[in-house]
């Protein structure tokens, strides 16, 4: 029996490290039809369906893989999209290795099914179809209820799509000039092409969602005004957009960016295409990125593609504690990014024109585990190194933007600025208001935000239908 | 898209647009700003709100042609549309009744000072205004500022109109003559706000300035607009744009404003070449 299982997954073609480090084109190039079929055939269609429970939005994984294997592509699309409005995005940026794929039965003996790659293949197949040939999505009968969704990132897009499918009239408010939130401003083109994001936004619009761009809720109408105006419920998916800084001397020197600014200029404003696009970014030579998460990896890899000669990831703990996905760390290393572990900036110095020229760092060592369960970094006495830099990107994480909580009466927030909401339903303590995604959890993953959007949509639907 | 309902050229380089943006107009208050993008490839840049008409659903902006973005904007006509127009952002200027207030307006910022002076006047303050321009040709809105001021002092750098002086000179005299001045609002080029703040400091009079650092999103997301105020880092877009002028680290602000001087030059050259080629090389 065992010999019938193919324990090796089909690898995904990627741009060569030396080439891709200098362009913004997508690194991973996706399966061909043959590759997808070969990988789909590996799925043993086990009865346990562990993969589905490993997925925050419970995608019908065995079903879509079966349809794919049988060459029934429209069926594969329908199965995939039944629980996931944004498969082209998830197939690219979900940490499958800790979710669906980690639960895969085949993983006990060999490599789990490459679920993410297959998801991407099916989503891309559909995206290439002319709109007239795309499998139609069933939309429930109109309920006459109106829901305002605030923020068009992964949580908001998912909640909006689900609510629209359930027959509610949805208005999606976005502060920026394009929809997609962090998918547009944060995740770089080479990991998630913006065309893919806009394709999925288009799908959400096709469900009848009215997207209002350039609309900063709290500054135009407040949540209370939305509710007293005409909306029956509000979902807050405003994300975690407020950057954290180190709070050390010299941090306001020129050339020091928050990762949000660095990535927003590069991705959202397309500064890598300056001067065709009007927004500039400094073309620096020696860049230090502070932090060890996915955002730090994205920033470092952008810096390289913008033409830097040397890019460093400076992280205060060791390799083992890096919060970034292993795949992203590997990609970064392949491209030539240098990791400096157990190193933490304590001061920036600059020239007479106010530009950063050097970064003084403490050397760290690991002590006892802290609240996060990771060993706490402590300063090694007497140590210290100085790095010459002309650009620093601070990628220490983000906290929720206080704009909406501060202008909404009766919302409960934590010390960290997150909105308090029930985990199962997203219900806040305020009547008719739900919340989900990073605004509730603090910065997390795209898929966990989508899961929260999905649960909240179900809860809002229940409320609106009087259940 | 946001339609230009009205265009007026206050001087050859300074323009006033009334933009159709009902949601912004509904909430706009003096001292707040908007973020604009002229077209899809444009920069996001801030302009302080110069006025609003809630009935018409319009917001007034006044701007001077400086770089690519403002020149692109200036190339638009009545009836054309702007790609993105976001606001009203930032915290409105505090315009409570405090007694006597001095409003200092430098150059095209006069357009921003007028609604602030008006709000201060409406609140019951005695408003003394000082407006300064480089020369007479660049001046506008003397009548508007006069209408909401109890006293108006005009000066030009070259003496072509009003007094030959920088605004700091009459400002100092007003403070010397009026011991009851409770607040100064100084809005204009950064260098003017710096020196206006230095002028008022010995008098211990609270001085509000409206800072104009480089911004990207304008909603607290990027931190590009961070400034140091009283030794603390503040984001101008969400905690400003108004700050205590005596506490602002002007050197940090001015250095940060120059972050992209080279790129701005390059971008402008490209735009100017583009304009020339559009005009068949006759420009």
Interface residues (C-beta under 8 A of the other chain):
Chain A: X175 X176 X177 X185 X213 X214 X215 X216 X219 X220 X221 X241 X242 X243 X245 X247 X251 X252 X253 X254 X257 X258 X260 X261 X264 X265 X269 X270 X274 X275 X276 X277 X278 X279 X280 X282 X353 X354 X355 X401 X402 X403
Chain B: X23 X24 X26 X27 X37 X41 X42 X43 X44 X68 X69 X72 X83 X84 X85 X86 X87 X88 X89 X216 X217 X219 X220 X221 X222 X223 X224 X226 X227 X228 X233 X238 X251 X252 X255 X256 X258 X259 X260 X263 X264 X266 X267 X270
